[in-house]
Amino acid sequence: MSICAEEEKTGAESEEKSGAESAGSSCPSMRSDNSKVAPLDFRDEPGPSDTTERKAISEDPVSTSCGPEKSRTEAQLQISTGVGLQEIVKEHKIHLKRQYEHVTEGFGESGSGTLLNTIYTELYIIDEQSEEVHTQHEVRQLETTSQTDTDHDPTIKCHKLFEVLPHLKRPIRVVLMNGIAGIGKTFSVQKFIVDWSEGSENQDINIVILLSFRELNLVKDEPYSLLQLLHVFYPTLQKVTTEKLTLCKLLFIFDGLDESRLSLEFSNRKVVSDITQKSSVSELVTNLIEGNLLPSALIWITTRPAAANQIPPTCVDRVTEVRGFTDAQKEEYFRMRFSEKELSRVISHIKKSKNLNVICRIPVYCWITATILEYILNTDQRSELPKTLTDMYSYFLLVQTKRNKHKYQKGHETSPQELTDADREVLLKLGKLAFENLKKGNIIFYQEDLEECGLDVTEASVNSWVCTEIFKRECVIFQKPVYSFVHLSIQEFLAAVYTFQCYTNRKTEVLKEVLGEEYNETSLDVFLSKVMEKSLQCKNGTLDLFVRFLHGLTLESSQRLLVGLLSQTENNPEVIQKIINNLKEMRRSQISPDRSINIFHCLTEMNDSSLFQEIQESLKSETKLSEIHCSALAYMLQMSEEVLDELDLQKFNTSDEGRHRLIPAVSNCRKALLQRCQLLKTHCEVVASALKSDPSHLVELDMTGNKLHSSGLKFLSDGLSSPDCRLETLRLESCRLSYMRSLFSALNSNPSHLKHLNLSYNNLENSGVKELCGFLENPHCRLETLRLQCCSLSEICCDYLLPALQSNPSHLKLLDLSWNNLQDSGVKQLCVYLKTSDCRLETLRSDTIF
């Protein structure tokens, strides 16, 4: 079964399980020179709280941010439950503080680490979530959000997640925090817990309980009561009785929803309201979130975007999104890793590479980049710095291998290019593990998964720079360790290395799994062309980065870096050129144009820069642009720091498919003219995504002459209903539309921006006008121009229009009802409106057809 076939079989469920930020990939935010050694490894360091080492935690309400609220809470606890519960809470705080106050940097011995609070930098967290439709790999999602105006976004600090805002009508009980892998969600959780345990923040909360889905997966088949589950996870709380627990203000943190293997059913689930009632772990979680179980408890859920839809919006009071590092925070990070002389070269190099500059918004990418550049600058100042992602990750593999040898094989120094047979064997086994789990959509795996790939657990722990043991609980039930790659991108790179090695060694069974079909020995260019086709068919760009790496590994420069790991292929320039030509000529009319941009990225990984020159020459000479030119041009326009004033697809000398590939650029333009471009519903989805993006720049959209039908209109309406949509002019003339309820509902839900609407030459009919009037009557409607020419209307429509116009008369200046059968009676009704004192109408066209 192919990777894509497996994905299609499991659907959204597999995507939701497919990946997660590992604890090791959490944000390496730095404020200390101690961070200059290596990456942050945010592994838990569990252990029972040692009562002989307890610190006294201040009970002075003045010393906390919550002040009187904390004092009141503690007083209530003391009166209601006596001193016993306070002692338990103190012990619990000490346990959590010891567990999370240190972060292990680099590859230090177990137990070493740096105090979290000495290196923590606030992440860029916005107090909302973009409603943009994510149909891309997470790196691509990061590219589309990199243009966000950070000065105007409502930001929030993690310790204020449950702070009630004045405009909210109800308290915040459930918070959903979104963010792509490695962006810092788990790190934010850790910071919150440390601050609480030290008594500096959120002291109105009596007990904080972190339950990661990685751990919950291990008990998903066992029935528990909530009280039993807490005792199993936290022995420090074993003395807490049912009565005491119900009197406490609790915070449950469910970290890593995207890693969940639980079946969270919110519609057909058993109601559980008693903390002593045994049930499945899935039912306990859903009942906690819904408020059936401990209704006063606060809930904080972290997740990657792909899994966020598992939680019904009705259950969530606040949605936040972690956006990682701002440009200033990126520079701050690199400033702590490099000298001033080196820093200017590093920053300049990162800014020259658009791809590298964008992905360094993810903290773990900053660490990977710094690790590589630090090594190169320390060993050979004259070396050219790596430009492509493939080169970056090849260097990363070699540098970390060298460090691993230095730690575990002291006394035997080798060049990083001198991989031993043992190195090669372990790395390829890890590559197989990466490939098998990428195919299944998993980013976490267990000991049996390692053993299936021939990996000894000792090998995995020794090579901790790639494969990290995430947690190790003392309870017997958690003696089974869970493994994960430091970041999903490292798993994707190793999977590509393994696949490329299988191709060179003609391992047909593995290649059959990649392609999902019988594999017959083919040339490298044909093989890569088939893999590219498969990747474009995969949902949500699951294989985008994998296929980028695979193309990058074809180059002699990459193979030279990985000599000893990769078998050398015959680097025939003609074959390389065939691969490049195949990418340039690839046509996929049924694929979303957003997906086609990855073809351009694959060319970048092959160091092919000819596209830029070809595009410039074509635009100057007005010669025809190819489809791949349009994909590259769309990407450049999308990533431009300047917002394009107008995108007129008819001005480009290209094919219909070429125009379709330009459509993603609408996300970074003010005026999009997409008339008569034979748009399909996939293109409407891209336009809707631009309308929902944060911020949305589009103020004028013209889709005249496209057969949108109801399916395309549904996507478009979804975008128009978004609170981020700021569209002022919408033209849908001659779009073969009849049933437009979704459009009018969207306009009615977001009515205050649209000023000009043209629905002429559609089969609107009187019933459609009746639905449109709901929008016109909205007191927030600011429509100034309404054109309904030739819409199959009769005099009956005036019965609906007249009261709507009279109820909200102060804005409409032009009403065009030409080429409709209004008859004299209909015209007379409109004349009644013209005579009213509130009427601001300047132009009324009502040619009557008999």
N, C-alpha and C positions, 0 to 999 in steps of 0.2 A: 504494500500500500504506500502511495506517495505521501510526502509530508502534507501536501494540500488536501489529498483525499482524506487523510486522518483528521485534518482540521475541519473539513466539511462534514465529516461524519459526526464529530462531537459538537460542532456548532459553537454557539456563543459560550457554552459552558466551558469548553476547553480553553477558549481565549481568556475567560475569567480566571482560570486556574493557571494560565500559561506562564505567568512570570510574576516576580515580585522583587522589590528591592531587598537584597540580602542585608542582614544586619551589618555585614562588612562593607556594604556600599553606601551606608548612610553618610550624611554630609560631612566631609572633612573640613569643616569651617575652622579657621585658625585665627588666634590672636597671640600666639606664643611662638618663640623660636624653637620650642620643643617639637613643633610640628614639622620641622624641616627634615626629619630623618626619613620618614616613609608614610604609608597611608594609615588612615584610621581604620582599625578593625573593631567594630562596635559589638563584639561578642558579649553575651551575658557572662558574668562571672559569679554563678550562683553559689550559695553556701548558706547554711543556717546562721541566723543572727547570733553573734557571740555576745552574751549578756555582760561579760566582763569588759567588753570594749565599747559599751554603749555610751553615746554622748547625751548629755542632758539637752533636751530641746525646749527652747524658751516657750513659756506659756503667756508671756507678756503680750497682750493684744496690740500694744503700741508698736511692737517690733515687727508686725506683719502688715502686708498690704491690705488685708481684709479688715483689720482693726476691730471695731465693735462687733462686726459680724462673727468673727472668730471667737471673741470673748463670750458672746451670747451662746454660740454653739457649744463651747466647752462647758459653760455653766449648765446648759440643758443636759449635756451628757452626764455631768457629775450628779445632778439631782436625780436623773432618771435611772442611771445604771450604776452609779457608784464608781469608785476608783478603779475597779477591775478592768473596764473597757478602755479607760485611758492608758493603762499600762500595756494592754494588748496593742493599741494603736501606736504607742511609742515604739514597741518592739517591731511592729510591722514597718514603721518608717525607717528604723535603723537597718532593717533587712534590705529594704528597697534602696536606701542610700548607698549601702555597701555594694549592692549589686550593680548599680548604674552610675555611680559618681565617677568611675574611671573609664576611659576609653583606651583600648590597646592600640598603640601606633605601630605601624609597620609589622615587623615579625619578631617583636620582643617575646621573651619567655612568658608563659602563662602567669598571670598575676601582675605583670608589669603594666604600666599605663600612665596616662596623664589625666589630671582632674578635668572633667568635662567643662566646668565653669571657667577654667582658665583659658580655654581655647574656643569657646562657643561664639559664633557670630550669628546674629539674627538672620534667618532666611527671609526671602521675599515671598510672603504669603498674602494672597488677596482674599478679601472677605466676600467672595462670590466665586462662581465657576462659570467659565465660558460655555455657552450653549452650542459651540461649534460642533458639527458632526465629525467625529474622528474615524476616518476610514484609512488611516495611515499608520505606519510604524511609528513608535514613540519618538524616534529621532526626528522624523518628519513633522510630527505634532509640535516638537520643540521649535522647529524652523518657522512654523506658521504663527507661533506665539511670540517669537523673538522680536517682532516689530511692535509689540504692545507698548503703549506710552505709560511707562512706570510712574510718571509724576502724577497721574490722575486716577490711578487705581486705588480703591479703598483697601488699605492693608491692615493686617491684624497680627498681633503677637500671640504665640501659642498659649501663653498663660492667661489670655483674655478671651479664649474661645467661648466660654459660657457667660460672659458678661452681657447683660441684657441691654440692648440698644433702645433709645427712646422711641424710635419709629416702629418697633416691634410690639405687637399687641399681646404676646404671650411669652413666658419665660423660655429660655433655650434649654432643652433637655437632651436632644440628639444632635450631634455634630458629625458631618461627613467630610473628611479631609481627602481631597484628590491630589494626585501627583504621579508623574511617570516614575519608572524604576530609577532608584539611585538619587532622587531629587531631595531627600532629606526628611521624609515623613517619620520614619522610625527614630531618627535622631531627635526630631521635635518632641516625640513621645518621651524619649529618655530625658530630655531637658526638663520637660514638665514634671516628671516624676521626681527628679533630683531637687528641683525648686520646692516642690511640695514637701518632700521628706525633710528638707532642711528648715522648713518653717518660713520660707520667704514669700511664697505665693499660694493662693487658693486655700487658705486655712479654714475656710468655711466647709470644706470637704473633709469628712472624717476619715474615710478609707478609700485609697486608690487601688484598683485591681486591674492589672494588665493581663489580658488573655490573648496571646497571639494565635492566629489561625494555624500556624505551623504546629503549635503544640496541641491545639484542639483537634487537629486531624488525627492525632495518635489515640484519641479517646472517643472518636466519633461513633464507634459501634457499641459503646458501653452505656447503659442507663445510669444516670446520676440525678440526684436532687441538686439544686443550685448550692445548697449548703455543703453537701459532700464534695462538689466540684471545687469549691473555694478551699476546703480543707486539704484536698489533694494537691492543688497548685500552690497553696500558701500554708505550710505547717504553722506559721506564726499566728494564723487566725483560727487554729483548731479550738481554742477556748471560747470563741465567739458563739454565743447561743442564738437561736432563732429570734428570741425576744430582743436581744441587744442589737442584732443586725438590722432589724426593722426600724430601730430608732436612729440609726446612723444615716448620714448623708453620704452616699456612695458614688464613686465614679468608676464605671467599667470602660476600659480601653480595649477595643478589639482591633488589633494591629494586623494589617495584611489581608484584607478581605479577598484580594485577588489570588491569594494562595490557598483559599479555603477549598476543602474537599467535602464540606458539609452540604447537605441539601437544604437550603434555606427556603422554606415554603411559607409565604405570608398569607396565602389565600385559603389553602386547605390544611390548616395546622391545628393541633390540639391546643386548647387554651390551658396554660399553666399559670396559676396565681399564688401558689404556696411554695415557699423556698425549700420545704422538706419533701415535696412531691417528686418522685422519680420520673424521669422522662429522658428522651434522647438529647444529646448535646445540641443538635440542630434546633429542637423545639425550645430548649432553654434560651438559646441566643435570640431566636425570633420573638419570643415572649418578653424578653428583656427590652429589645428594641421597640416593640409595640407598646410597652408600658403595662402589660398585663401582670408582669412579675416585677415586684419592687417599683411601682409607678413613679416614685420620687427620685429614683436613681438616675444619674447623668450617664450618657452614653457617648463615647467618642470612637468613631470608626475610621480607620485609614485604609486607602485602597488606591490601586492604579485605575485610570479612567475606564478601562475595558470591563471592569467588574462592578462599577458603581451602580449600574442599573439593577443589581440584585436587591437593593434596598428601595422600597417604594418611596417616592417623593413625599407622600403624605406622612411618613414616619420621621422625616428629617426637618429640623428647625433651622439649621444653618449649614450651608455648604461653603467650604473654603478650598482653595487650590494653592498648592506649593509650587512656586515658579523657580525655585533654586536661587542661583546667584544673579545679581544685577551686574552690569559691566564694572561698576566700582568695586563690588565684592570680589569679582574675578581678579582684578588687578591687585587688590589687597592680599588675596591668597598667594599669588605668584611673587609678590614683593617679599613675603616671608620665606620663600623657598630659594630666592636667587639674590646675588649681589646686585648693586645698582648697575654695574657694567653689564652683567648678564641680562638683567631685567629688561632693558630697552630692546635687546635683540629678541628675547622671548615674546614680549608683548607685541612687537612689530610682526614677528612670524605668525602669531596666532591671529592677529587682525587681518593679515594678508589672505589667510585661508578662511573663506566664509563658513565652510563646513566646521572647521575646528573652532572658530570663534563662537558659533552657535551652540555646539554641543558642550562647550566648557561652561555653559550655564548649569549643567549637572555637576555637582561637587565631585563625584567620583571620577568624572572625566578630567577635571582639573588635576586630581591626584595622578591619574594615568599619564597625562600630558607632562606634568612636572617631573615625574619619575623618569620618563624617557629623555626629556630635554636636559635634565640635570646630569644624567649619565653621559650624554653626548658631549656636553660642554665641558665636563670634567676630564674626559678622555682625549678629545680631539676638537679644539676650538675651530679648526678649519673645516670640519665635517659639515656637509649640507644637512640642514634640519629636515626631517621627514615631512612631506606635504600631504600625502594621502592617508586615509584611515588605515588601509592595509599596512603601509609602512610603519605607522605609529604602533599598531598592535604587534607587528613582527618584532619591532624593537622591544616592546614591553615584554614579550615572551622571553626574549634573550636576556634582557636585564634582570628579570626576576629569576630566571634559571641560574644566572651567575650568583645572585644574592643567596639563593637557596643552597647552592654548592658551598658558598663561603660559610654559611651557618652550620650545615650538617656534614660537610666533607672538608673540614679544615685541613690545611696542609697540602692540598692538591689544587693549585690554581690553573685554570685553563681560560683561553679566550672564550668570550660568550658565543662565538661562532663554532666552537668545538663542542658540539653536543655529543655526549657519549651514547652508546647503544642503549644503556639503561635509561638515560634521559628521554631518548626517542621513544622507547617502549612505553614509559609512563605517560608521556604527553599524548601519544596516539591513543592510548586507552582512555585518557581524559577527553580526547577528541571524540571518541566513539560514544562516551557517556553524554557529551554535549549534544552530539547529533541525535542520539536516540531520544533524549528528553525534549529536544527542540521539535522533533517529529511528533511527539506525543502532546506537545503543548505544556510541558512541565519545566519549572525552573528550580524546584526543590526535589530532592530524591533521598532515598534511604540506603542503608547498608547493602540490601539485596540488589539494588540497582547498580551499585559499584561492583559487586561480585559478578553480576551478569556480564559486565564489560571487562572482566578479568582484573579488576583493581583490588589490591589488598588495602584494607583500611589503614594500615600503617603507611602505605605509600601516599594515600590521600592526606593524611595528617602531616606527613613530612613535607609534602608539596603544598603547604598551606597558602602559598601565594596565589594559587588558582582555586583550590577547593577547600572551603572553610567549614569547620564544624560550628554550626550556628548556636546550638544550646546544649546544655548537659545538666538536667535537673537531678537533684539528689533522690527524689522520690523514685521508687522502683519502676513505676509506670513510665517514667521519662528517661530510662537508661538507654533507650534506643536513640542514637544520634541522628540528626538531620543534616544533610549536606546541601551546599549551594555554591555556584560560582560567585565571585566577588561582585560581578555585574552581568546582566543579561548579554551585553555586547561581547564580553569575553567568551561566554558560552557560544555565541553566534560565530565568533572568529575561529574558535577551536573546532566547531562543527564544520566550518568551511575548509579548514586545514585537513581534517579527517576525510572529507568528501573528495578533496583534490588528490589526496594520497591514494584513495581508493580508485580514482580514475586512472592515475598513472600506473597502478598495480593491477588494473583491470579486475577489480572485485565486483563482478557483475551483480551479485545479489544486493549489495548496498546501493549500487547505482540504479537498480530497478526500484528500490524503495524511494530514491530521490525523484525519479521521473514518473513513478506510478505506472510503468509499462515495461514490457520486455525490453531489455537493453541489449542492443547489438553494437559491437565495437564500432565506434565512430571517431572522427577527428575531433580535436578539442573544440574547434569553433562550432561544430554541430551540437556537441554535448552541451556547451554553455548556452547556445541558443534555445535548446529544449528546456534547460533549467530556468532560463529567463522567462520563457512562456509560462512555465508552472508557477513561478513566483508572482507573475501579474494576475494569475487567477486566484491567488490566496486572498482571503478576507483580511482586511485591516493591515495589509502590508507586513504580514508575519515574517516573510522571508526576505524583506528588502535589504537589510543589512547583511544577512548571510550571503545573498547573491552579489552584493557589492564586493565583499571580501573575496568571494570565489573568483571574480574577474580580476581583482587586484593581484591575486596569487599567480596569475598566468605570466606576470612580468619577470624577467630575469633578475631584476633588482630585488624583488621580494623573495624569490627562490634562493638568491645568494645570501640574504639575511638568515634564511631558515635552512641553510645547508646542514645536512645531517638529520633533519627532521622530514623535509620534503624530498621525494625522489625528483631529480631534475627532469624536466620535460625538454623536448627538442624545441628550443626557442627560435622557431623559424619565423622571420619577420613577415612572411606571407600569411602564416596562420594568425598571427597577432592582428594583422591588417584585416583579415577576414572576420575576426571576432568584432573588431571596431565597426566594420561595414555592416555586419549583421545587426548590431545595435542601432545604427543610424537608420537602417531600412525597416526596422520592426514596426509593424502596423497592427494595432489592436483596437478596432472601432468600437467594440462593446465594453471596453475597459474605461473606467473613470479617468479623465485626463490627469487628475491628481496622481493616479497610480503610474502613469507613463513617465513622470518626472524621474522616477528611479532609473530609467534607462540612461538618462543624462548623467546621473550619479555614477553609474557603472563605467561610463566613458571617462569620468574624472578619475576613478580608481585606476584606470589604465593609462593615466597621464596623457590622455588625448585632449589637447586644447584647441584642436582645429575648428571646433564648432564656433568659438567666439569670433575667430577671424572670418569664417564663412558667413556668419550672421551679419557681421558688419558690412561685408562686401555685398551681400544680398540686399540689405536695406538701402545701401547707397545706390546700387545699380537698379533697384526695384525688380530684381530677378526673383524667381519663385523660391519661397522658403520651404524646405522639406519638413516632414513631421517632427523629426528629432530636433531640427532648428527651433521649431515652435515650442517644444517641451523645454529646451534650454532657455529660450527667451522668456517663457512664462516664469521659470524659476528665478531668473535674474530680476524680472520686474517685481516678482513677489517678495524678494529679499532686499530690494532697494530701500535705502533709508528715506528716500523721498517718495511721497504718495503720488501716483500718476494721476494727472487731471482727467484724462479721457482714454478709454480703451475701446477703439472701434474696430471690430474684427473684420469688417468689410474692406478696411484700408490695407490689410495685409495680403500680399500676393502669395496665396497658398491654397491648398485643397481644403475641403470641408473638414477632413480629419485634422489638418494642421490648425484650423481655426478652433476646433474642439480642444486641442492641446494647449491653446492659449488661455482658455477659460479660467484656470486657477489664478491668473493674474488679477481677476476681479477683486480679490481680497485686499489688494493694495492700490485701488483706484477709486476715484470719486464718481466718475461717470462711465457706465458700462453700456455700450451699444452692441447688442447681440442680435440684430435683426436678421431674419431669414438665413439662419445658420444650420438649419436642420437639427436643432437641439433635441437630445433624448433626455429621459428622466435622470440618467446618471449625471448629465450636465446641470440639470436643475438642482440636483443635490449639492453640487459644488457651489453654485450660486447661493443656495440657501445657507451653506456653511459660511460664506463670506458675509451674508446678512447677519449671522448669529455671532460672528467673531467679536472679540473684545480687544481693541475697539473696532467697530465697523465703519469703514470710510465711505461706503457707497451712499450717495445721495440721489443718484439718478440711474434708473435701470430701464432699458428698452429691449423687450424680447418680441417685438412685432414680427409677425409672419412665421412663427415657429409652431408646429403642431404639438402643443404641450399636453393636451388632453388632461384627464383628471389625475393621472399618476404624477405627471410633472408638476401640475398645479399644487398637489398635496405637499411635495417637497418645498416648493416656493413659499407656500402659506406657512409652513413650519418656520421658515426663516423670518418672514414678515411679522410673525407673532412674538419674536424674541424681544425682550426689553433692550437688547443691545442694538437693534435695528434702528437706523436713523434715516431711512429712505424718504425722500421728499417727492420724487417723481417716478411713477410706474406706468409704463406703456405695455399693454398686452393686446394690442390690436391684431385682429385676424389670427388668433391662436387656436381656433377650433374648440373653443370652450363653451360649455353649456351649463353644467352643474358646478356652481361656484361658491357653494356654502362655505367650504374650507377657507377660501380667500376672504370672504366678508367677515367670517368669524375671527380670522387673524387680524384684519384691520381694526375690528371693533375692540380687540384685546390690547392693541398698541396703536391708538388713534391719533396721537398728538403731533406726529411728524409729517405725515403724508399731506402734500398740498395739491398735487396734480395726478389725476387718475384717468387713463384712457382704456376703455374696454370695448371700443367700437369694433363692428364686424365680428361679433361673437353671438351665439344663439342664447342671449341672456334671458329673453322673454319676461313677461310680467312678474312671474314668480321670483325670478332673479332680482328684479328691482325691489320687490318686497323685502328680500333678505338684505340687499344693499342699504335699504333705509334704516336698518338697525345701526349701521355704522354712521350714517348721516345724522341720526338723532342723538348720537353720543355727544354729551356736552364738551368733551375734549377734542372732538373732530375739528380739524383746521383746514379742511379741503377747500381749495379755491377754484379748481378747474375740474369739471367732470364731463367726459365725452362718452356718449352712448350712441353713436351713429350706427344705424342699420343693425339693431339688436333684437329685431322681431318683437317690437313693443306695440301695444295698442293703447287706446284711451284709458284702459283700466290702470295702467301703470301710474297715471297721474293721481289716482285715488291714494296711492301709497306715497308718491313724491311730495304732494302738497303738504300734508301734515308734518312730514319729516323736515321739509325746508322751513316751515313755519316754526317748528320747535327749536331750530338751531340756525337762525337766518343770517348771522353776522359775518360769515366768512366767504361763502360761495360767490364767485364773481362771473364765472362762465359755465353755462349748462348747454351742452350740445345734444339735442335729441333728433337730429336730422335723419332723414330716410327711415322713419318709422311711421306706422299707421295710427297716429294719435287722433286724427279726425278733429273737427271743430270743437267738440265737447271737451276733449283733452286740452286743447290749446286755451280754451276759455278758463279752465281751472287754473292753468299756470298764470294766466293774466291776473287772476285774483291775487296770487302771491306777489306779482310785480307791483301791485298797488299798495301793499302794506308798507308801513313806515320803516320797519326793521329790515326790509329787503335791501341787500347790497349787490344784487345781481346786476352786472353791467352788460352781459351778452347772453341772449337766449336764442338758440337756433332750433326751429321746430318744423322743418319742411315736412309736409304730410304726403304720404304715398297711399294711393288707392288701388 
